[in-house]
Amino acid sequence: MENDIVYFQAHTHSKYSINRLSGEGVFHKLTWPIERFILRTIMKSPKGLLKLAHKKGVSYVAVTDHNRVPAIDEGRDYLITGEEWGQRKGHSNLINLVVSVSPECGYFEGIEPESPKDFQNAAVEATRQGGFVSINHPFKKDAWLWGEESYTLANALEIWNGKWCEENQKALDLWQKLLVGGSKIWCMAGNDFHVNRIFNIDFQVVAFTNTDSKQSLILKLKNGDFSITRDTGTPIVFLRKDLSYLIEKYREPIELRVVFPSHTEKRQTPSKTGVIERKEHQNFVRLELWEENTPLSFSNPVFL
């Protein structure tokens, strides 16, 4: 079964992320033109991202440059075009786009998009194109400020961006709150990859089984038929619709957390396979794997 696991990095930036509408690479207000030039030089092309990903065991890559859908000349079977949309009020990944969707404003004074869009209109446009909408790192420095109603417009919430930290825990808590409130929203992970050796393209990845094409990956993504995991070597838990589960790349010590709306059951040294018992008055269940208070993997929920 391990050989059937397919990994997907859902949040990367190529050199084309540095563009007229983005503030990518702006660190100091006096030296930013030089900084942006240097960063664009050392960042990879979409082809370079894919080459690195394949070397690290990641089959598919979403190129989510800031407010721009890049042109893809090679690797179209494994590169998924999209963009990291948004500017001043938070970021959203629009995955599987053909045409860029303009942000609500430009980054630089006097440089604005021709047709600025708020998040509602951006999400509608992305969906029309067949896109997958994920709200990114809602509690990091560039926090999500589009309001509670905006979560109903998204397919997923990025709960794991980079190394596990307080901001990710807050995103996890928010996801659980949304699920308890009746939202059917999936979890998402992404490394926010920019430059090799500083970022890891094989960390914070999405994992699938029985996926043999970009088209099947996009379909499974929209259906929530995937799990997220810390890296390509980490144990992964998959939860099926019949409530059977499977832990791949099993190792000990490990803790399985069975999460319902009202409570969480913790199981030390769980079996590699099993079936989760249905609970009365619980409308969903999802699974987590932890090791010494650090998460390893999250499944998406099965709604009961």
Contacts in CASP RR format, 6 or more apart in sequence:
PFRMAT RR
TARGET T0000
AUTHOR 0000-0000-0000
METHOD contacts of the structure
MODEL  1
MENDIVYFQAHTHSKYSINRLSGEGVFHKLTWPIERFILRTIMKSPKGLL
KLAHKKGVSYVAVTDHNRVPAIDEGRDYLITGEEWGQRKGHSNLINLVVS
VSPECGYFEGIEPESPKDFQNAAVEATRQGGFVSINHPFKKDAWLWGEES
YTLANALEIWNGKWCEENQKALDLWQKLLVGGSKIWCMAGNDFHVNRIFN
IDFQVVAFTNTDSKQSLILKLKNGDFSITRDTGTPIVFLRKDLSYLIEKY
REPIELRVVFPSHTEKRQTPSKTGVIERKEHQNFVRLELWEENTPLSFSN
PVFL
1 209 0 8 1.000
1 246 0 8 1.000
1 248 0 8 1.000
2 248 0 8 1.000
2 249 0 8 1.000
4 209 0 8 1.000
4 210 0 8 1.000
5 207 0 8 1.000
5 208 0 8 1.000
5 209 0 8 1.000
5 236 0 8 1.000
5 248 0 8 1.000
6 59 0 8 1.000
6 60 0 8 1.000
6 207 0 8 1.000
6 208 0 8 1.000
6 209 0 8 1.000
6 211 0 8 1.000
6 212 0 8 1.000
6 217 0 8 1.000
7 57 0 8 1.000
7 58 0 8 1.000
7 59 0 8 1.000
7 60 0 8 1.000
7 202 0 8 1.000
7 205 0 8 1.000
7 206 0 8 1.000
7 207 0 8 1.000
7 208 0 8 1.000
7 232 0 8 1.000
8 58 0 8 1.000
8 59 0 8 1.000
8 60 0 8 1.000
8 61 0 8 1.000
8 62 0 8 1.000
8 205 0 8 1.000
8 206 0 8 1.000
8 207 0 8 1.000
8 208 0 8 1.000
8 217 0 8 1.000
8 221 0 8 1.000
8 226 0 8 1.000
9 53 0 8 1.000
9 58 0 8 1.000
9 60 0 8 1.000
9 61 0 8 1.000
9 62 0 8 1.000
9 190 0 8 1.000
9 191 0 8 1.000
9 193 0 8 1.000
9 201 0 8 1.000
9 202 0 8 1.000
9 205 0 8 1.000
9 206 0 8 1.000
10 62 0 8 1.000
10 64 0 8 1.000
10 93 0 8 1.000
10 95 0 8 1.000
10 134 0 8 1.000
10 188 0 8 1.000
10 189 0 8 1.000
10 190 0 8 1.000
10 205 0 8 1.000
10 206 0 8 1.000
11 62 0 8 1.000
11 64 0 8 1.000
11 84 0 8 1.000
11 93 0 8 1.000
11 136 0 8 1.000
11 158 0 8 1.000
11 161 0 8 1.000
11 189 0 8 1.000
11 190 0 8 1.000
11 191 0 8 1.000
11 192 0 8 1.000
11 193 0 8 1.000
11 204 0 8 1.000
12 49 0 8 1.000
12 61 0 8 1.000
12 62 0 8 1.000
12 63 0 8 1.000
12 64 0 8 1.000
12 191 0 8 1.000
12 192 0 8 1.000
12 193 0 8 1.000
12 201 0 8 1.000
13 24 0 8 1.000
13 43 0 8 1.000
13 63 0 8 1.000
13 64 0 8 1.000
13 65 0 8 1.000
13 66 0 8 1.000
13 84 0 8 1.000
13 192 0 8 1.000
13 193 0 8 1.000
13 194 0 8 1.000
14 43 0 8 1.000
14 44 0 8 1.000
14 45 0 8 1.000
14 46 0 8 1.000
14 48 0 8 1.000
14 49 0 8 1.000
14 63 0 8 1.000
14 65 0 8 1.000
14 70 0 8 1.000
15 40 0 8 1.000
15 41 0 8 1.000
15 43 0 8 1.000
15 44 0 8 1.000
15 45 0 8 1.000
16 45 0 8 1.000
16 46 0 8 1.000
16 65 0 8 1.000
16 68 0 8 1.000
16 70 0 8 1.000
17 24 0 8 1.000
17 43 0 8 1.000
17 65 0 8 1.000
17 66 0 8 1.000
17 68 0 8 1.000
17 84 0 8 1.000
17 194 0 8 1.000
18 24 0 8 1.000
18 25 0 8 1.000
18 36 0 8 1.000
18 39 0 8 1.000
18 40 0 8 1.000
18 43 0 8 1.000
19 65 0 8 1.000
19 66 0 8 1.000
19 67 0 8 1.000
19 68 0 8 1.000
20 108 0 8 1.000
20 111 0 8 1.000
21 66 0 8 1.000
21 67 0 8 1.000
21 68 0 8 1.000
21 87 0 8 1.000
21 102 0 8 1.000
21 103 0 8 1.000
21 106 0 8 1.000
21 107 0 8 1.000
21 111 0 8 1.000
21 113 0 8 1.000
22 65 0 8 1.000
22 66 0 8 1.000
22 67 0 8 1.000
22 68 0 8 1.000
22 107 0 8 1.000
23 36 0 8 1.000
23 66 0 8 1.000
23 107 0 8 1.000
23 108 0 8 1.000
24 36 0 8 1.000
24 39 0 8 1.000
24 66 0 8 1.000
25 32 0 8 1.000
25 35 0 8 1.000
25 36 0 8 1.000
25 39 0 8 1.000
26 32 0 8 1.000
26 35 0 8 1.000
26 36 0 8 1.000
26 107 0 8 1.000
27 35 0 8 1.000
28 35 0 8 1.000
39 194 0 8 1.000
39 195 0 8 1.000
42 195 0 8 1.000
43 194 0 8 1.000
43 195 0 8 1.000
44 52 0 8 1.000
44 196 0 8 1.000
46 61 0 8 1.000
46 63 0 8 1.000
46 70 0 8 1.000
46 72 0 8 1.000
46 79 0 8 1.000
47 73 0 8 1.000
47 74 0 8 1.000
47 75 0 8 1.000
47 79 0 8 1.000
49 61 0 8 1.000
49 63 0 8 1.000
49 79 0 8 1.000
49 193 0 8 1.000
49 201 0 8 1.000
50 61 0 8 1.000
50 74 0 8 1.000
50 75 0 8 1.000
50 78 0 8 1.000
50 79 0 8 1.000
52 196 0 8 1.000
52 201 0 8 1.000
53 59 0 8 1.000
53 60 0 8 1.000
53 61 0 8 1.000
53 201 0 8 1.000
53 202 0 8 1.000
54 78 0 8 1.000
56 200 0 8 1.000
56 201 0 8 1.000
56 202 0 8 1.000
56 232 0 8 1.000
57 202 0 8 1.000
57 232 0 8 1.000
58 201 0 8 1.000
58 202 0 8 1.000
58 205 0 8 1.000
58 232 0 8 1.000
59 78 0 8 1.000
60 78 0 8 1.000
60 79 0 8 1.000
60 80 0 8 1.000
60 214 0 8 1.000
60 217 0 8 1.000
61 78 0 8 1.000
61 79 0 8 1.000
61 80 0 8 1.000
61 201 0 8 1.000
62 79 0 8 1.000
62 80 0 8 1.000
62 81 0 8 1.000
62 82 0 8 1.000
62 93 0 8 1.000
62 95 0 8 1.000
62 96 0 8 1.000
63 70 0 8 1.000
63 72 0 8 1.000
63 79 0 8 1.000
63 80 0 8 1.000
63 81 0 8 1.000
63 82 0 8 1.000
64 82 0 8 1.000
64 83 0 8 1.000
64 84 0 8 1.000
64 93 0 8 1.000
64 94 0 8 1.000
64 95 0 8 1.000
65 82 0 8 1.000
65 83 0 8 1.000
65 84 0 8 1.000
66 83 0 8 1.000
66 84 0 8 1.000
66 86 0 8 1.000
67 83 0 8 1.000
67 84 0 8 1.000
67 85 0 8 1.000
67 86 0 8 1.000
67 87 0 8 1.000
67 100 0 8 1.000
67 102 0 8 1.000
67 103 0 8 1.000
67 106 0 8 1.000
67 113 0 8 1.000
68 83 0 8 1.000
68 100 0 8 1.000
69 81 0 8 1.000
69 82 0 8 1.000
69 83 0 8 1.000
69 97 0 8 1.000
69 98 0 8 1.000
69 99 0 8 1.000
69 100 0 8 1.000
70 81 0 8 1.000
70 82 0 8 1.000
72 79 0 8 1.000
72 81 0 8 1.000
77 213 0 8 1.000
77 214 0 8 1.000
78 214 0 8 1.000
80 95 0 8 1.000
80 96 0 8 1.000
80 214 0 8 1.000
80 217 0 8 1.000
80 218 0 8 1.000
81 96 0 8 1.000
81 97 0 8 1.000
81 98 0 8 1.000
82 93 0 8 1.000
82 94 0 8 1.000
82 95 0 8 1.000
82 96 0 8 1.000
82 97 0 8 1.000
83 93 0 8 1.000
83 94 0 8 1.000
83 97 0 8 1.000
83 100 0 8 1.000
83 101 0 8 1.000
84 91 0 8 1.000
84 92 0 8 1.000
84 93 0 8 1.000
84 94 0 8 1.000
84 136 0 8 1.000
85 91 0 8 1.000
85 92 0 8 1.000
85 93 0 8 1.000
85 94 0 8 1.000
85 101 0 8 1.000
85 103 0 8 1.000
85 119 0 8 1.000
85 122 0 8 1.000
85 126 0 8 1.000
86 92 0 8 1.000
86 103 0 8 1.000
86 104 0 8 1.000
86 119 0 8 1.000
86 122 0 8 1.000
87 103 0 8 1.000
87 104 0 8 1.000
87 105 0 8 1.000
87 106 0 8 1.000
87 107 0 8 1.000
88 104 0 8 1.000
88 105 0 8 1.000
88 145 0 8 1.000
89 104 0 8 1.000
89 119 0 8 1.000
89 144 0 8 1.000
89 145 0 8 1.000
89 146 0 8 1.000
90 136 0 8 1.000
90 138 0 8 1.000
90 142 0 8 1.000
90 143 0 8 1.000
90 144 0 8 1.000
90 145 0 8 1.000
90 146 0 8 1.000
91 136 0 8 1.000
91 137 0 8 1.000
91 142 0 8 1.000
91 144 0 8 1.000
92 119 0 8 1.000
92 122 0 8 1.000
92 123 0 8 1.000
92 133 0 8 1.000
92 134 0 8 1.000
92 135 0 8 1.000
92 136 0 8 1.000
92 154 0 8 1.000
93 132 0 8 1.000
93 133 0 8 1.000
93 134 0 8 1.000
93 136 0 8 1.000
93 158 0 8 1.000
93 188 0 8 1.000
94 101 0 8 1.000
94 122 0 8 1.000
94 123 0 8 1.000
94 126 0 8 1.000
94 131 0 8 1.000
94 132 0 8 1.000
94 133 0 8 1.000
95 131 0 8 1.000
95 132 0 8 1.000
95 133 0 8 1.000
95 134 0 8 1.000
95 218 0 8 1.000
95 221 0 8 1.000
96 129 0 8 1.000
96 130 0 8 1.000
96 131 0 8 1.000
96 132 0 8 1.000
96 218 0 8 1.000
97 126 0 8 1.000
97 129 0 8 1.000
97 130 0 8 1.000
97 131 0 8 1.000
98 129 0 8 1.000
99 129 0 8 1.000
101 117 0 8 1.000
101 122 0 8 1.000
101 125 0 8 1.000
101 126 0 8 1.000
102 113 0 8 1.000
102 114 0 8 1.000
102 115 0 8 1.000
102 116 0 8 1.000
102 117 0 8 1.000
102 122 0 8 1.000
103 113 0 8 1.000
103 116 0 8 1.000
103 117 0 8 1.000
103 122 0 8 1.000
104 116 0 8 1.000
104 117 0 8 1.000
104 118 0 8 1.000
104 119 0 8 1.000
105 112 0 8 1.000
105 113 0 8 1.000
105 116 0 8 1.000
106 112 0 8 1.000
106 113 0 8 1.000
106 116 0 8 1.000
117 125 0 8 1.000
118 146 0 8 1.000
119 146 0 8 1.000
119 150 0 8 1.000
119 153 0 8 1.000
120 150 0 8 1.000
120 153 0 8 1.000
123 133 0 8 1.000
123 150 0 8 1.000
123 153 0 8 1.000
123 154 0 8 1.000
124 153 0 8 1.000
126 132 0 8 1.000
126 133 0 8 1.000
127 133 0 8 1.000
131 218 0 8 1.000
132 155 0 8 1.000
132 156 0 8 1.000
132 218 0 8 1.000
132 221 0 8 1.000
132 222 0 8 1.000
133 153 0 8 1.000
133 154 0 8 1.000
133 155 0 8 1.000
133 156 0 8 1.000
134 154 0 8 1.000
134 155 0 8 1.000
134 156 0 8 1.000
134 157 0 8 1.000
134 158 0 8 1.000
134 188 0 8 1.000
135 144 0 8 1.000
135 150 0 8 1.000
135 151 0 8 1.000
135 154 0 8 1.000
135 156 0 8 1.000
135 157 0 8 1.000
135 158 0 8 1.000
136 144 0 8 1.000
136 158 0 8 1.000
136 161 0 8 1.000
137 144 0 8 1.000
137 158 0 8 1.000
137 161 0 8 1.000
137 167 0 8 1.000
137 171 0 8 1.000
137 192 0 8 1.000
138 144 0 8 1.000
138 157 0 8 1.000
138 158 0 8 1.000
138 170 0 8 1.000
138 171 0 8 1.000
138 174 0 8 1.000
139 166 0 8 1.000
139 167 0 8 1.000
139 170 0 8 1.000
139 171 0 8 1.000
139 174 0 8 1.000
140 161 0 8 1.000
140 167 0 8 1.000
144 150 0 8 1.000
151 157 0 8 1.000
151 178 0 8 1.000
151 183 0 8 1.000
151 185 0 8 1.000
152 183 0 8 1.000
154 185 0 8 1.000
155 185 0 8 1.000
155 186 0 8 1.000
155 221 0 8 1.000
155 222 0 8 1.000
156 185 0 8 1.000
156 186 0 8 1.000
156 187 0 8 1.000
156 188 0 8 1.000
157 171 0 8 1.000
157 174 0 8 1.000
157 175 0 8 1.000
157 178 0 8 1.000
157 185 0 8 1.000
157 186 0 8 1.000
157 187 0 8 1.000
157 188 0 8 1.000
158 171 0 8 1.000
158 188 0 8 1.000
158 189 0 8 1.000
158 190 0 8 1.000
159 168 0 8 1.000
159 171 0 8 1.000
159 172 0 8 1.000
159 174 0 8 1.000
159 175 0 8 1.000
159 187 0 8 1.000
159 188 0 8 1.000
159 189 0 8 1.000
159 228 0 8 1.000
159 298 0 8 1.000
160 168 0 8 1.000
160 171 0 8 1.000
160 172 0 8 1.000
160 187 0 8 1.000
160 188 0 8 1.000
160 189 0 8 1.000
160 190 0 8 1.000
160 204 0 8 1.000
160 228 0 8 1.000
160 230 0 8 1.000
160 295 0 8 1.000
160 298 0 8 1.000
161 167 0 8 1.000
161 168 0 8 1.000
161 171 0 8 1.000
161 189 0 8 1.000
161 190 0 8 1.000
161 191 0 8 1.000
161 192 0 8 1.000
161 204 0 8 1.000
162 168 0 8 1.000
162 190 0 8 1.000
162 191 0 8 1.000
162 192 0 8 1.000
162 203 0 8 1.000
162 204 0 8 1.000
164 230 0 8 1.000
164 294 0 8 1.000
164 295 0 8 1.000
172 298 0 8 1.000
175 185 0 8 1.000
175 187 0 8 1.000
176 259 0 8 1.000
178 185 0 8 1.000
179 185 0 8 1.000
179 261 0 8 1.000
179 284 0 8 1.000
179 286 0 8 1.000
179 301 0 8 1.000
180 261 0 8 1.000
182 283 0 8 1.000
184 303 0 8 1.000
186 224 0 8 1.000
186 226 0 8 1.000
186 300 0 8 1.000
187 228 0 8 1.000
187 298 0 8 1.000
187 300 0 8 1.000
188 206 0 8 1.000
188 228 0 8 1.000
189 204 0 8 1.000
189 205 0 8 1.000
189 206 0 8 1.000
189 228 0 8 1.000
189 229 0 8 1.000
189 298 0 8 1.000
190 204 0 8 1.000
190 205 0 8 1.000
190 206 0 8 1.000
191 199 0 8 1.000
191 200 0 8 1.000
191 201 0 8 1.000
191 203 0 8 1.000
191 204 0 8 1.000
191 205 0 8 1.000
192 199 0 8 1.000
193 199 0 8 1.000
193 200 0 8 1.000
193 201 0 8 1.000
200 231 0 8 1.000
202 231 0 8 1.000
202 232 0 8 1.000
203 230 0 8 1.000
203 231 0 8 1.000
204 228 0 8 1.000
204 230 0 8 1.000
204 231 0 8 1.000
205 228 0 8 1.000
205 229 0 8 1.000
205 231 0 8 1.000
205 232 0 8 1.000
206 221 0 8 1.000
206 226 0 8 1.000
206 227 0 8 1.000
206 228 0 8 1.000
207 226 0 8 1.000
207 227 0 8 1.000
207 228 0 8 1.000
207 229 0 8 1.000
207 236 0 8 1.000
207 238 0 8 1.000
207 297 0 8 1.000
208 217 0 8 1.000
208 220 0 8 1.000
208 225 0 8 1.000
208 226 0 8 1.000
209 238 0 8 1.000
210 216 0 8 1.000
211 217 0 8 1.000
211 220 0 8 1.000
220 226 0 8 1.000
224 300 0 8 1.000
225 300 0 8 1.000
226 300 0 8 1.000
227 236 0 8 1.000
227 237 0 8 1.000
227 238 0 8 1.000
227 239 0 8 1.000
227 297 0 8 1.000
227 298 0 8 1.000
227 299 0 8 1.000
227 300 0 8 1.000
228 297 0 8 1.000
228 298 0 8 1.000
229 235 0 8 1.000
229 236 0 8 1.000
229 296 0 8 1.000
229 297 0 8 1.000
229 298 0 8 1.000
230 295 0 8 1.000
230 296 0 8 1.000
230 297 0 8 1.000
233 249 0 8 1.000
234 249 0 8 1.000
234 296 0 8 1.000
234 297 0 8 1.000
235 247 0 8 1.000
235 248 0 8 1.000
235 249 0 8 1.000
235 250 0 8 1.000
235 251 0 8 1.000
235 254 0 8 1.000
235 289 0 8 1.000
235 296 0 8 1.000
235 297 0 8 1.000
236 247 0 8 1.000
236 248 0 8 1.000
236 249 0 8 1.000
236 289 0 8 1.000
236 296 0 8 1.000
236 297 0 8 1.000
237 245 0 8 1.000
237 246 0 8 1.000
237 247 0 8 1.000
237 248 0 8 1.000
237 256 0 8 1.000
237 287 0 8 1.000
237 288 0 8 1.000
237 289 0 8 1.000
237 297 0 8 1.000
237 298 0 8 1.000
237 299 0 8 1.000
238 245 0 8 1.000
238 246 0 8 1.000
238 247 0 8 1.000
238 248 0 8 1.000
238 299 0 8 1.000
239 245 0 8 1.000
239 276 0 8 1.000
239 285 0 8 1.000
239 286 0 8 1.000
239 287 0 8 1.000
239 299 0 8 1.000
239 300 0 8 1.000
239 301 0 8 1.000
239 302 0 8 1.000
240 246 0 8 1.000
240 302 0 8 1.000
241 302 0 8 1.000
242 275 0 8 1.000
243 275 0 8 1.000
243 276 0 8 1.000
243 277 0 8 1.000
243 278 0 8 1.000
243 285 0 8 1.000
243 302 0 8 1.000
244 273 0 8 1.000
244 274 0 8 1.000
244 275 0 8 1.000
244 276 0 8 1.000
245 273 0 8 1.000
245 274 0 8 1.000
245 275 0 8 1.000
245 276 0 8 1.000
245 287 0 8 1.000
245 299 0 8 1.000
246 272 0 8 1.000
246 273 0 8 1.000
246 274 0 8 1.000
247 254 0 8 1.000
247 256 0 8 1.000
247 270 0 8 1.000
247 272 0 8 1.000
247 273 0 8 1.000
247 289 0 8 1.000
250 272 0 8 1.000
252 269 0 8 1.000
253 268 0 8 1.000
253 269 0 8 1.000
253 291 0 8 1.000
253 292 0 8 1.000
254 269 0 8 1.000
254 270 0 8 1.000
254 289 0 8 1.000
254 290 0 8 1.000
254 291 0 8 1.000
254 296 0 8 1.000
255 266 0 8 1.000
255 267 0 8 1.000
255 268 0 8 1.000
255 270 0 8 1.000
255 289 0 8 1.000
255 290 0 8 1.000
255 291 0 8 1.000
256 266 0 8 1.000
256 267 0 8 1.000
256 270 0 8 1.000
256 287 0 8 1.000
256 288 0 8 1.000
256 289 0 8 1.000
257 264 0 8 1.000
257 265 0 8 1.000
257 266 0 8 1.000
257 267 0 8 1.000
257 287 0 8 1.000
257 288 0 8 1.000
257 289 0 8 1.000
257 290 0 8 1.000
258 264 0 8 1.000
258 265 0 8 1.000
258 266 0 8 1.000
258 267 0 8 1.000
258 276 0 8 1.000
258 285 0 8 1.000
258 287 0 8 1.000
259 285 0 8 1.000
259 286 0 8 1.000
259 287 0 8 1.000
259 288 0 8 1.000
260 279 0 8 1.000
260 282 0 8 1.000
260 284 0 8 1.000
260 285 0 8 1.000
261 282 0 8 1.000
261 283 0 8 1.000
261 284 0 8 1.000
262 281 0 8 1.000
262 282 0 8 1.000
276 285 0 8 1.000
276 287 0 8 1.000
278 285 0 8 1.000
278 304 0 8 1.000
279 285 0 8 1.000
282 304 0 8 1.000
283 303 0 8 1.000
283 304 0 8 1.000
284 301 0 8 1.000
284 302 0 8 1.000
284 303 0 8 1.000
284 304 0 8 1.000
285 301 0 8 1.000
285 302 0 8 1.000
285 304 0 8 1.000
286 298 0 8 1.000
286 299 0 8 1.000
286 300 0 8 1.000
286 301 0 8 1.000
286 302 0 8 1.000
287 298 0 8 1.000
287 299 0 8 1.000
288 295 0 8 1.000
288 297 0 8 1.000
288 298 0 8 1.000
288 299 0 8 1.000
289 295 0 8 1.000
289 296 0 8 1.000
289 297 0 8 1.000
289 298 0 8 1.000
290 296 0 8 1.000
END
